[in-house]
């Protein structure tokens, strides 16, 4: 499994802000590859799917950028966008 975490700040105030490009990238991936519905989990909005046979978990953390930490994760592949 690969986790793709798009970084940004939650809320409508930051929705189209250039600092939310990570959220925008995750949304684009979810749309292009027809990921399942989004849900709240791990203090994030997440969606599951597959890309070319590889399971992917998309994440949009709902904490502010300066509060994001993935040091507790032990999965083999994490891509921060």
C-alpha positions as CSV (number, residue, x, y, z in Angstrom):
1,X,0.0,0.0,0.0
2,X,1.1,3.5,-0.8
3,X,-0.1,6.6,1.1
4,X,-0.3,9.8,-0.8
5,X,-0.9,12.7,1.6
6,X,-1.7,16.0,0.0
7,X,-0.7,18.8,2.4
8,X,-2.8,21.9,2.8
9,X,-4.9,23.8,5.3
10,X,-8.5,22.8,6.0
11,X,-11.5,25.0,5.5
12,X,-13.1,27.1,2.8
13,X,-10.8,30.1,3.6
14,X,-7.8,28.2,2.2
15,X,-9.6,26.1,-0.5
16,X,-8.2,27.8,-3.6
17,X,-5.0,29.0,-1.9
18,X,-1.7,28.1,-3.6
19,X,-0.5,26.5,-0.3
20,X,-3.3,23.9,-0.8
21,X,-1.8,22.4,-4.0
22,X,-1.4,19.1,-2.2
23,X,-5.1,18.9,-1.5
24,X,-5.8,19.8,-5.2
25,X,-3.4,17.1,-6.4
26,X,-5.1,14.4,-4.2
27,X,-8.5,15.5,-5.5
28,X,-7.2,15.2,-9.1
29,X,-5.8,11.7,-8.5
30,X,-9.1,10.6,-6.9
31,X,-11.1,11.9,-9.8
32,X,-8.9,10.5,-12.6
33,X,-8.5,7.0,-11.0
34,X,-12.2,6.8,-9.7
35,X,-11.3,6.4,-6.0
36,X,-14.1,5.4,-3.6
37,X,-16.0,7.9,-1.5
38,X,-14.1,10.1,0.9
39,X,-14.5,9.6,4.7
40,X,-13.0,11.0,7.9
41,X,-10.2,8.9,9.4
42,X,-6.8,9.6,11.0
43,X,-7.7,13.3,11.5
44,X,-7.9,13.4,7.7
45,X,-10.2,13.1,4.8
46,X,-9.3,9.8,3.1
47,X,-10.2,7.8,0.0
48,X,-9.2,4.3,-1.0
49,X,-8.4,3.1,-4.5
50,X,-6.0,1.4,-6.9
51,X,-3.6,2.6,-9.5
52,X,-2.3,-0.1,-11.8
53,X,-3.0,-2.8,-9.3
54,X,-1.4,-1.0,-6.3
55,X,-3.6,-0.1,-3.4
56,X,-3.5,3.6,-2.6
57,X,-4.8,5.6,0.4
58,X,-5.2,9.3,-0.4
59,X,-5.2,11.6,2.6
60,X,-6.0,15.3,3.1
61,X,-5.0,16.0,6.8
62,X,-7.4,18.2,8.6
63,X,-4.8,19.8,10.8
64,X,-3.0,22.9,9.8
65,X,0.3,22.5,7.9
66,X,2.5,23.3,10.8
67,X,0.8,20.6,12.9
68,X,1.1,17.7,10.5
69,X,3.4,14.8,11.5
70,X,3.7,11.4,9.9
71,X,6.6,10.2,12.1
72,X,4.4,7.6,13.8
73,X,3.6,5.8,10.5
74,X,5.5,2.7,9.6
75,X,4.2,1.8,6.2
76,X,6.7,1.2,3.4
77,X,5.8,4.1,1.1
78,X,4.5,7.6,2.0
79,X,4.4,10.3,-0.6
80,X,3.8,13.9,0.7
81,X,2.5,16.3,-1.9
